[in-house]
């Protein structure tokens, strides 16, 4: 799909999701349905609906294409280790811009960029949460049509231009766990940055091996890809791990079966001086209850009494020796006529009490009539009568709540006493007393000793220890998070640049950073904190610095931090000088000079294509409008012309720092700082420059390290030397060097596994070294 603009105004494409289609298909005969999954960005016609997008003629007749943004593509990138990006482009000469980008905020998961200023192709991605960039010197921005194909297969990268394999590299495996909020951009990085000037057409994303064959059918596949090989190796490792786990489980099951073969256990119960077997039932008529033995515990329930269903001339009454009421005839002497009192309530509010002839008002206090209840029961008004109800901790005698007896919670196992206690029955209640030698934990439990007070606990210093029955409980203090055994301080806004949250909302910054969240890089060079050797100059890096050799000097191989290892380059002995035949090269510190003793060339004149330039003459060369050349002692020296911003006729092309036009200013990536043309700044791990309103960024040049193991500290961009191979980032895995895990399984270098009894501990084999780390988030959740 082509897209062009001389000066793009980014479009709000989110609202046009329904205007483009995504198609999925597979090659005929391919049994793996998604093995050849493709997304084709079909040509869109939004020219009349979107401002800033210009329709142009593409590589094919009558074709057109436009910038868009969509999130469905993001879902297909997730967890993919192999894919190819294809496009046909025609980029305006000497311009820079992003061809395709998937990113969220400052995190680029996939970004392909072409810089016409530095004449290189750049691929930006992430590895283990850290940004990575690969640069390929190649000139795409020449105004001509080019086919480009970037293939990623695990750690293997291929770059094809016009069906020619121009680069092949081994890189860190890109992180493909793309977040749902990531944006997909074609022809720019965002609304205001990385704007591509030119035409983009035939954009495809192919999630299959050797996807470049779609663009270049003549390039046939001969070998399996890196992803194919790694998938096979990973499959073997997974099978080995599964076999080890199954072996452990089978051995454990076999040992358990051996123990159970000769074991026959039955828990009995003791009650009233008798021993009952498990599940045996018996009746206690004196207590009117049925009892059962269940797994060593006596469980008793009161005998259920069915309704008496007495006739009209009889009433249900208690009979000695019986648990349930029985019917007995009612004896009546004579009828008494009762005169009903006048009530102070409406007829609808009146009720007829049980066994009465006269109505009473609703809410009548029957208990006030002198209902007699026992000392362990109390009178309670019901709707049409009053009844006695047993107090808490008491039960009715023979089903009559007038008189109630104490419930022995200890004997009936209705108490809540835990281990290391003895139940003591009390009238209407019970208590749990500690056994001798034990101390109280709470109302129902006791412990052998107080692990919190005795210092015999595993709680973090920022946790609160609470003694429990079986030990103790650790809970992180407010402002800290974790599982209690490990508690770490919590900072709401987080600590940047590798800073450490040491107490609630307090960050300790690593060397080279400052600010409440360690968000500000300290420029050691500008603040005069660093004194480099006079043969070198100080270059600031995020969180660090290094002393770079000046022009005319080079490092002697020891790469000392202060730059004292920079020595003079002897241009004369290396034959890198430009002295003519009649002059003698004389080496100088950081430079050289040409001394003419005799001969025709000693006149000092300089022969040029268009004639002779006299000694001491200056002129503007035709090949560079921004340079000025001088003839000195027969040698031509060319340099950039100095900029005089006070000169109204100053050439702004040569002196972008003098360009104060608003249209030539650049907004940085955060959208907060405006830079003039010609200004430079650091962004992430890139050096950025504003040139006539366009931002171009490239990777920082890091100093060369001569140590075996290196690692990039969080928040920094360049590696430092480390002695521990477990901390190294630059380790090349050698599968011949293996490790043995706790289960006895041999692990290849690069393989990872979890510790059997610690699911939050992950171990990795690094060339024969077992390196383990603990996931604090996992500990907190478990």
C-alpha positions in Angstrom: 0.0 0.0 0.0 1.6 3.3 -0.9 1.4 6.3 1.3 3.1 9.7 0.6 3.3 13.2 2.0 5.9 15.9 1.8 5.1 17.0 5.3 2.7 14.6 7.1 0.0 15.7 9.5 -0.8 12.6 11.5 -4.3 11.3 11.3 -6.5 10.1 14.1 -7.0 6.6 12.7 -8.6 4.9 15.7 -12.1 5.9 14.6 -11.7 4.1 11.3 -11.3 0.5 12.5 -14.3 -0.6 10.5 -12.9 0.7 7.3 -10.1 -1.8 6.9 -10.1 -5.6 6.7 -7.7 -8.3 7.9 -7.7 -11.5 5.9 -6.3 -14.9 7.1 -5.4 -17.7 4.8 -3.2 -20.8 4.5 -1.5 -22.4 1.7 -3.5 -25.3 0.1 -2.6 -28.6 1.5 -1.0 -27.3 4.7 -2.4 -29.3 7.6 -1.3 -26.7 10.2 -4.1 -24.2 9.9 -2.1 -21.2 11.2 1.3 -22.2 9.9 1.2 -19.7 7.1 -0.9 -17.1 8.8 -0.8 -13.8 7.0 -2.2 -10.3 7.4 -2.7 -8.3 4.3 -3.3 -4.6 4.7 -5.5 -4.0 1.8 -5.6 -0.7 0.0 -7.8 1.9 1.7 -9.5 4.9 0.3 -9.8 7.4 3.1 -8.5 10.4 1.2 -11.9 12.2 1.6 -12.2 11.4 5.3 -8.7 11.9 6.8 -6.8 15.2 6.8 -3.1 15.0 6.0 -3.1 11.8 3.9 -2.4 12.2 0.2 -3.3 9.7 -2.4 -0.4 8.9 -4.8 0.3 6.5 -7.7 2.1 3.4 -6.3 4.2 0.7 -7.7 1.1 -0.8 -9.3 -1.2 1.1 -11.5 -4.2 2.8 -9.8 -3.1 1.6 -6.3 -3.3 3.7 -3.2 -2.7 3.3 0.5 -2.9 5.3 3.7 -1.7 5.4 7.3 -3.9 3.6 9.8 -3.8 2.3 13.4 -5.3 -0.9 14.7 -4.9 -3.2 17.6 -6.0 -6.6 16.1 -2.6 -7.0 14.7 -1.1 -6.8 18.2 -2.9 -10.0 19.2 -1.2 -12.0 16.4 2.3 -10.9 17.4 2.0 -12.3 20.9 4.1 -15.3 21.7 5.3 -15.6 18.1 9.0 -16.4 17.8 9.0 -16.3 14.0 7.6 -13.7 11.6 8.5 -11.6 8.5 7.7 -8.0 7.7 7.4 -7.2 4.0 6.9 -3.9 2.1 7.7 -2.1 -1.1 8.8 1.5 -0.4 9.9 4.6 -2.3 11.5 7.0 0.2 12.3 10.7 -0.5 16.1 11.2 -0.8 18.0 12.1 2.4 14.9 11.9 4.7 14.3 9.8 7.8 11.2 8.0 8.9 9.6 5.0 10.5 8.2 2.3 8.0 6.3 0.2 10.6 6.0 0.4 14.4 4.3 -1.5 17.2 4.8 0.3 20.5 3.3 1.4 23.8 4.4 4.7 25.3 8.2 4.5 25.2 8.4 0.8 24.6 9.0 -0.3 21.0 8.3 -4.0 20.5 8.9 -3.8 16.8 10.0 -0.8 14.8 11.6 -0.6 11.4 13.2 2.7 10.5 15.1 4.1 7.5 17.5 7.0 8.1 18.5 8.9 5.0 20.7 11.3 7.1 23.0 8.5 8.4 22.1 6.1 5.5 21.2 3.1 7.6 18.2 0.8 8.4 17.4 0.4 12.0 15.4 -2.3 13.8 14.2 -1.5 17.4 12.9 -4.2 19.7 12.8 -5.3 23.4 14.6 -8.1 25.2 13.8 -9.0 28.8 12.1 -5.6 29.2 15.1 -3.7 27.9 15.4 -1.8 24.6 17.6 -3.2 21.8 18.5 -1.8 18.4 20.3 -3.2 15.3 21.7 -0.8 12.7 22.4 -1.9 9.1 24.3 0.6 6.9 22.3 0.8 3.7 20.8 3.7 1.7 17.0 3.2 1.2 16.2 6.9 1.0 17.3 7.5 -2.6 13.9 8.2 -4.3 13.9 4.7 -5.9 11.6 1.7 -5.3 12.9 -1.0 -3.0 11.5 -4.2 -1.7 12.4 -4.8 2.0 11.9 -8.0 4.0 12.9 -8.3 7.7 12.7 -11.9 9.0 13.0 -12.7 12.8 13.3 -16.4 13.8 14.0 -16.6 17.5 17.5 -15.1 17.8 18.2 -15.2 14.0 17.7 -12.0 11.9 17.7 -11.8 8.1 17.4 -8.6 6.1 16.6 -8.7 2.4 16.5 -5.7 0.1 15.4 -6.2 -3.5 15.6 -9.9 -2.9 19.3 -9.7 -2.0 20.3 -11.0 1.5 22.4 -8.1 2.7 22.6 -8.8 6.4 22.3 -11.9 8.6 22.8 -11.6 12.4 22.3 -13.4 15.7 20.4 -11.1 18.1 18.8 -11.4 21.5 15.3 -13.1 21.1 12.8 -10.2 20.8 10.1 -9.9 23.5 6.8 -10.7 21.9 4.5 -10.4 24.9 2.9 -7.2 23.5 0.5 -5.4 25.9 -3.1 -4.8 24.8 -2.7 -1.0 24.8 0.0 -1.1 22.1 -0.5 0.9 18.9 0.2 -0.2 15.4 1.6 2.5 13.1 2.4 2.4 9.4 4.6 5.2 8.1 5.3 6.9 11.4 6.2 6.3 15.1 3.3 8.4 16.5 1.2 11.4 15.7 4.2 13.7 15.5 7.3 11.6 15.2 9.1 9.4 12.7 7.0 10.7 9.8 7.9 8.8 6.6 8.2 10.8 3.4 7.5 8.7 0.4 5.4 5.8 -0.7 4.7 2.5 1.2 3.0 -0.4 -0.6 2.3 -4.1 -0.3 2.7 -4.3 3.5 2.5 -7.9 4.8 3.2 -9.6 8.1 3.8 -13.4 7.7 3.9 -15.6 10.8 5.6 -18.6 9.1 9.2 -19.7 8.4 11.1 -18.0 5.6 8.3 -15.4 5.0 10.5 -13.5 2.5 9.8 -16.2 -0.1 6.4 -14.6 -0.5 8.1 -11.4 -1.8 10.9 -13.3 -3.6 9.8 -16.7 -4.8 13.1 -17.5 -6.4 14.8 -17.5 -2.9 14.0 -21.1 -1.9 14.2 -22.6 1.6 17.1 -25.0 2.1 17.6 -25.3 5.9 15.3 -25.3 9.0 15.1 -21.9 10.7 16.5 -21.1 14.1 13.0 -21.2 15.6 12.4 -24.7 14.2 15.6 -25.9 15.9 14.8 -24.2 19.2 11.3 -25.6 19.2 12.7 -29.1 18.8 15.2 -28.6 21.6 12.6 -27.2 23.8 10.3 -30.1 23.1 13.0 -32.5 24.2 13.6 -30.5 27.4 9.9 -30.5 28.2 9.7 -34.2 27.8 12.8 -34.7 30.0 11.2 -32.5 32.7 7.9 -34.3 32.4 9.6 -37.7 32.7 11.5 -36.5 35.8 8.3 -35.3 37.5 6.4 -38.5 36.6 9.2 -40.6 38.0 9.2 -38.7 41.3 5.4 -39.0 41.6 5.4 -42.8 40.8 8.2 -43.4 43.4 6.2 -41.5 46.0 3.0 -43.3 45.2 4.8 -46.7 45.4 6.2 -45.9 48.8 2.7 -44.8 50.1 1.1 -48.0 48.8 3.8 -50.1 50.6 3.0 -48.3 53.9 -0.7 -48.8 53.5 -0.7 -52.5 52.7 -0.2 -53.6 56.3 -2.2 -50.8 57.9 -5.7 -51.1 59.3 -6.7 -48.2 61.5 -10.1 -47.6 63.2 -10.8 -44.8 65.6 -13.1 -45.8 68.5 -15.1 -43.6 71.0 -15.4 -43.8 74.8 -18.6 -42.7 76.5 -20.2 -43.6 79.9 -17.3 -46.0 80.6 -18.0 -48.0 77.4 -16.0 -48.2 74.1 -17.9 -47.9 70.8 -16.6 -48.8 67.4 -16.5 -46.3 64.5 -20.0 -45.6 63.1 -21.7 -47.5 66.0 -25.0 -46.0 67.3 -26.5 -46.1 70.8 -29.3 -44.4 72.8 -29.0 -42.5 76.1 -32.6 -42.5 77.4 -31.7 -40.7 80.6 -30.5 -37.8 78.5 -33.1 -38.3 75.8 -30.6 -38.3 72.9 -29.2 -40.6 70.2 -25.4 -40.9 69.9 -23.0 -42.1 67.2 -19.2 -42.6 67.0 -17.8 -40.8 63.9 -14.0 -41.1 63.3 -13.2 -41.1 67.0 -15.6 -38.3 67.9 -18.9 -38.8 69.8 -21.8 -36.9 68.2 -25.2 -36.8 70.0 -28.5 -35.3 69.0 -31.7 -35.0 71.0 -34.4 -37.6 70.3 -36.9 -36.3 67.8 -40.4 -36.2 69.2 -43.2 -36.4 66.6 -46.4 -34.3 67.1 -48.7 -35.8 69.8 -51.9 -35.3 67.7 -54.1 -35.6 70.8 -57.9 -35.8 70.5 -60.2 -32.9 71.5 -60.7 -34.3 75.1 -56.9 -34.8 75.8 -53.7 -32.8 76.1 -50.0 -33.6 75.5 -48.2 -33.9 78.9 -44.8 -35.1 80.2 -44.8 -38.7 81.6 -42.1 -39.9 83.9 -39.5 -42.1 82.2 -40.5 -40.9 78.7 -38.7 -38.4 76.5 -41.7 -37.3 74.5 -45.1 -35.9 75.6 -48.0 -38.3 75.7 -51.8 -37.6 75.4 -53.8 -37.6 78.6 -57.6 -36.9 79.0 -58.6 -33.3 80.1 -60.9 -33.0 83.0 -63.5 -30.1 83.0 -65.6 -29.1 86.0 -68.0 -26.5 84.5 -68.2 -23.6 82.1 -67.5 -20.1 83.2 -68.8 -17.1 81.3 -66.1 -14.4 80.9 -66.9 -10.7 80.2 -64.4 -9.2 77.8 -62.9 -5.8 78.6 -63.1 -2.9 76.1 -59.9 -2.6 74.0 -58.2 0.6 72.9 -57.4 -0.6 69.3 -59.3 -1.2 66.1 -60.8 -4.5 65.2 -58.0 -5.1 62.6 -55.4 -4.7 65.3 -57.0 -7.3 67.6 -55.9 -10.9 68.0 -57.4 -13.9 69.9 -54.8 -15.5 72.2 -54.6 -19.3 72.5 -57.1 -20.8 74.9 -58.9 -17.4 75.5 -62.4 -16.2 74.8 -61.5 -12.4 74.6 -59.4 -10.6 72.1 -56.4 -8.5 73.0 -54.5 -5.8 71.1 -51.6 -6.8 68.9 -48.3 -6.6 70.9 -50.0 -7.6 74.2 -47.4 -8.5 76.9 -48.4 -12.1 77.9 -45.2 -12.4 80.1 -46.6 -9.7 82.3 -49.4 -12.0 83.4 -46.9 -13.8 85.5 -45.7 -16.7 83.3 -43.3 -18.8 85.5 -40.0 -19.9 83.8 -37.1 -21.7 85.5 -33.8 -20.0 86.4 -32.1 -21.1 83.2 -35.0 -20.0 80.9 -36.7 -16.7 80.2 -40.2 -15.7 79.1 -40.7 -14.6 75.5 -43.8 -13.1 73.9 -45.1 -14.7 70.8 -47.9 -13.6 68.6 -50.8 -15.2 70.6 -49.1 -16.5 73.7 -46.0 -16.5 75.9 -43.5 -19.3 76.1 -40.4 -20.1 78.1 -37.1 -20.2 76.1 -33.8 -21.7 77.2 -30.9 -19.3 77.7 -27.8 -19.6 75.5 -25.8 -22.6 76.7 -28.8 -24.4 78.1 -31.2 -27.0 76.7 -34.8 -28.0 77.6 -35.5 -30.9 79.9 -37.6 -33.5 78.1 -38.5 -31.0 75.4 -40.1 -28.5 77.9 -38.3 -25.2 77.9 -39.8 -24.2 81.3 -36.9 -25.9 83.0 -33.5 -26.0 81.2 -30.3 -27.8 82.0 -26.7 -26.8 81.2 -25.2 -28.1 78.0 -21.9 -29.7 78.6 -20.0 -28.5 75.5 -17.0 -30.4 76.5 -18.7 -33.8 76.8 -20.8 -33.3 73.6 -17.8 -32.0 71.6 -19.6 -28.7 70.9 -16.7 -26.6 72.0 -14.1 -24.7 69.9 -11.0 -25.6 71.9 -8.0 -26.2 69.7 -4.9 -28.4 70.3 -2.8 -27.9 73.4 -5.9 -27.0 75.5 -8.4 -28.7 77.8 -12.1 -27.9 77.7 -13.6 -26.8 81.1 -17.5 -26.8 81.2 -19.1 -23.7 82.8 -22.8 -23.0 83.5 -24.2 -22.0 80.1 -20.7 -21.8 78.6 -17.2 -23.3 78.6 -13.6 -22.2 78.5 -10.3 -23.5 77.0 -7.4 -23.8 79.5 -3.9 -24.2 78.3 -2.2 -27.5 79.1 0.8 -27.2 81.5 3.8 -25.8 79.8 1.8 -24.0 77.0 1.0 -20.3 76.7 -2.2 -18.7 75.4 -2.4 -17.6 71.7 -6.1 -16.6 71.7 -9.4 -17.6 73.5 -9.4 -21.1 72.0 -5.8 -22.0 71.3 -2.4 -22.3 73.0 1.1 -22.7 71.7 4.1 -24.5 73.1 6.1 -21.2 73.1 5.8 -17.7 71.7 7.9 -17.7 68.5 7.3 -14.0 68.0 8.6 -12.9 71.5 11.4 -15.4 71.4 12.8 -14.2 68.1 12.3 -17.7 66.6 10.3 -16.5 63.6 11.0 -16.0 59.9 9.2 -12.7 59.6 10.8 -9.8 57.7 12.0 -6.8 59.7 9.2 -4.8 58.1 6.6 -7.4 59.0 4.3 -7.9 62.1 4.6 -11.3 63.8 1.5 -12.9 65.3 1.8 -16.1 67.4 -0.5 -19.0 66.2 -1.1 -22.6 67.3 1.3 -24.2 64.9 3.8 -21.5 64.8 3.4 -17.8 63.8 1.9 -15.6 61.1 3.9 -12.8 59.3 2.1 -9.8 57.9 3.8 -6.9 56.1 3.6 -3.5 57.7 1.6 -0.7 56.0 3.6 0.7 53.1 5.3 -2.7 52.4 4.2 -5.6 50.2 5.1 -9.3 50.2 4.2 -12.6 52.0 5.5 -11.5 55.4 8.7 -13.6 55.1 9.9 -11.1 52.5 8.5 -7.6 52.6 9.6 -4.9 50.3 8.8 -1.2 50.4 6.1 0.0 48.0 6.5 3.2 46.0 3.3 4.3 44.3 5.0 5.9 41.3 7.8 3.4 41.2 11.6 4.0 41.0 13.0 4.6 37.6 16.5 4.0 36.1 17.2 1.0 38.4 16.4 2.9 41.6 15.5 0.9 44.7 12.4 1.5 46.8 13.9 1.3 50.3 10.9 2.7 52.4 7.4 3.7 51.5 7.5 6.2 48.6 11.3 6.7 49.1 13.7 5.7 46.3 17.5 5.3 46.5 19.0 6.1 43.1 21.9 4.3 41.5 25.1 6.2 40.7 24.5 8.6 37.9 20.8 9.4 38.6 18.9 11.7 40.9 15.3 12.9 41.5 12.5 11.7 43.7 11.9 8.7 41.3 15.5 8.6 40.0 14.1 10.1 36.7 16.9 12.6 36.1 20.3 11.6 34.6 23.3 13.4 36.1 25.5 14.8 33.3 28.9 14.1 34.9 30.6 15.9 32.0 28.6 19.2 32.1 28.8 19.4 35.9 32.6 19.0 35.9 32.4 15.8 38.1 34.8 14.0 35.7 38.3 14.9 34.7 39.3 13.0 31.5 42.8 12.9 30.2 43.7 15.7 27.8 43.9 13.2 25.0 40.2 12.4 25.4 36.9 14.1 25.9 34.1 13.3 28.3 30.9 11.8 26.7 27.8 11.6 28.9 25.7 8.4 28.9 22.5 7.7 30.8 23.7 6.9 34.4 27.3 6.9 33.3 30.0 8.4 31.2 33.2 7.5 29.3 36.3 9.3 28.1 36.4 9.1 24.3 39.7 9.5 22.5 40.0 12.8 20.6 40.6 13.0 16.9 44.2 12.0 16.2 44.3 9.7 19.2 43.4 6.0 19.7 43.2 3.7 22.6 46.2 1.4 23.3 43.9 -1.5 24.1 43.7 -1.1 27.9 40.6 1.2 27.7 41.2 3.0 31.0 38.2 4.8 32.4 39.9 8.2 32.6 41.0 8.1 28.9 44.8 8.0 29.8 45.1 5.0 27.5 44.5 7.3 24.5 47.8 7.6 22.6 48.7 9.6 19.5 48.1 8.2 16.1 51.3 8.4 14.0 49.9 9.3 10.6 53.4 9.4 9.2 54.3 5.9 10.0 50.9 4.5 9.2 50.9 6.3 5.8 47.5 7.9 6.5 48.8 11.4 5.9 48.2 13.5 2.7 51.7 15.0 2.2 52.9 15.3 -1.4 56.0 13.7 -2.8 58.1 16.8 -2.3 57.2 17.3 1.3 58.1 15.4 4.5 55.5 14.2 7.0 56.2 15.3 10.6 54.1 13.7 13.3 52.5 16.0 15.9 50.4 15.1 19.0 47.0 14.4 17.6 47.9 15.6 14.1 50.8 15.9 11.7 52.4 18.5 9.4 53.9 18.5 6.0 57.3 20.2 5.6 58.5 21.0 2.1 62.3 21.2 1.7 62.9 21.3 -2.0 61.3 20.5 -5.4 58.6 22.0 -7.7 55.9 21.2 -5.1 57.4 23.4 -2.6 55.7 26.5 -4.1 52.8 25.6 -1.8 50.2 25.7 -4.6 47.5 23.1 -4.8 46.5 21.5 -8.1 42.7 21.1 -8.5 40.4 19.8 -11.2 39.6 23.3 -12.4 43.1 24.7 -12.1 45.7 25.7 -9.5 44.8 27.1 -6.1 47.5 29.3 -4.6 49.1 28.7 -1.3 46.9 30.3 1.4 43.8 30.6 -0.9 40.3 29.7 0.4 37.3 28.7 -1.7 33.9 27.0 -1.6 34.0 23.4 -3.1 31.3 22.3 -5.6 30.8 19.0 -3.9 29.7 20.4 -0.5 27.9 23.7 -0.1 28.6 23.7 3.6 32.4 23.4 3.4 35.3 25.7 2.9 38.7 24.5 1.5 42.1 26.0 2.0 45.4 25.5 0.2 48.4 25.3 2.6 51.9 24.3 1.6 50.6 22.3 -1.3 47.9 20.5 0.6 44.2 21.0 0.4 42.3 21.1 3.7 38.4 21.2 3.8 36.3 21.9 6.8 32.8 22.9 7.8 32.3 26.7 7.5 31.7 28.3 10.9 28.2 29.4 11.5 27.4 33.1 12.2 23.8 33.2 13.3 23.9 37.0 13.2 24.4 37.0 9.4 21.0 37.4 7.8 22.3 35.6 4.7 23.5 32.6 6.6 22.7 29.3 4.8 20.3 27.5 7.2 20.9 24.2 5.5 24.5 24.3 6.6 23.8 25.9 10.0 20.5 24.3 11.3 21.3 25.7 14.8 20.6 29.2 13.4 17.2 28.2 12.1 14.7 29.8 14.5 11.6 29.2 12.4 8.8 27.5 14.3 8.4 25.0 11.5 12.0 23.8 12.0 11.6 23.1 15.7 11.2 19.6 17.1 9.2 18.2 19.9 10.9 15.5 21.9 9.4 12.1 22.3 7.7 12.9 25.6 6.0 15.9 24.0 7.2 18.3 26.7 10.4 19.9 25.4 10.8 21.9 22.2 14.2 21.8 20.6 15.5 24.2 17.9 16.9 22.9 14.6 20.4 21.5 15.1 19.9 20.6 18.8 20.8 17.2 20.2 19.5 15.3 23.2 19.5 11.8 24.7 16.3 9.7 24.6 16.4 6.3 26.2 19.5 4.7 24.8 19.6 6.9 21.7 21.3 10.1 20.5 18.6 12.3 18.9 19.0 15.4 16.7 16.6 17.9 15.4 17.2 18.9 11.8 14.7 21.2 10.0 11.7 20.0 12.1 12.7 16.3 11.7 13.9 14.1 14.6 16.5 11.5 13.8 17.8 9.1 16.6 20.5 6.5 16.6 22.0 4.1 19.2 24.6 5.4 21.6 28.1 4.3 20.9 29.3 2.4 24.0 32.9 2.0 25.1 34.7 -1.2 24.3 35.1 -3.6 27.3 37.8 -6.3 27.4 36.3 -8.4 30.3 34.7 -11.9 29.9 31.3 -11.1 31.4 29.3 -7.9 31.0 25.9 -6.7 32.0 23.7 -3.7 31.5 22.6 -2.2 34.8 18.9 -1.3 34.9 18.4 2.3 33.8 21.7 2.4 31.9 22.4 1.8 28.2 26.0 0.6 28.0 27.3 -2.6 29.6 29.7 -2.8 32.5 32.1 -5.6 33.5 30.8 -8.2 36.0 32.6 -11.1 37.6 29.6 -13.4 38.2 28.4 -15.3 35.1 24.9 -15.4 36.5 24.7 -11.6 36.2 26.1 -11.6 32.6 23.9 -10.4 29.7 26.4 -11.2 26.9 26.7 -14.9 27.6 26.8 -17.1 24.5 25.3 -20.5 25.5 27.4 -23.6 24.9 25.0 -26.6 24.8 28.1 -28.8 25.5 28.3 -27.4 29.1 25.3 -28.9 31.0 23.9 -28.6 34.6 22.2 -31.1 36.8 18.9 -30.0 38.5 17.7 -31.3 42.0 15.8 -34.2 40.3 19.0 -35.4 38.7 18.0 -34.3 35.2 20.8 -33.0 32.9 20.0 -29.6 31.6 21.4 -28.0 28.5 22.9 -24.5 28.7 20.1 -21.9 28.5 17.4 -24.2 29.9 15.3 -23.0 32.9 13.3 -24.9 35.6 11.5 -24.3 38.9 12.8 -25.6 42.2 10.5 -28.5 43.3 9.7 -27.2 46.8 9.8 -23.5 45.8 7.6 -22.5 42.9 8.8 -18.9 43.1 12.4 -19.8 42.5 13.6 -20.1 38.9 16.9 -21.6 38.0 18.8 -21.4 34.7 21.8 -23.3 33.3 24.5 -20.9 32.1 27.4 -22.8 30.6 27.7 -25.2 33.5 26.7 -22.7 36.2 23.3 -23.0 38.0 21.9 -19.5 38.5 18.7 -19.1 40.6 16.5 -16.1 41.3 13.4 -15.5 43.4 10.3 -13.8 42.0 9.1 -11.4 44.7 5.7 -10.9 43.0 5.2 -14.7 43.1 6.0 -14.8 46.8 3.5 -12.0 47.4 0.7 -13.9 45.6 1.6 -17.2 47.4 
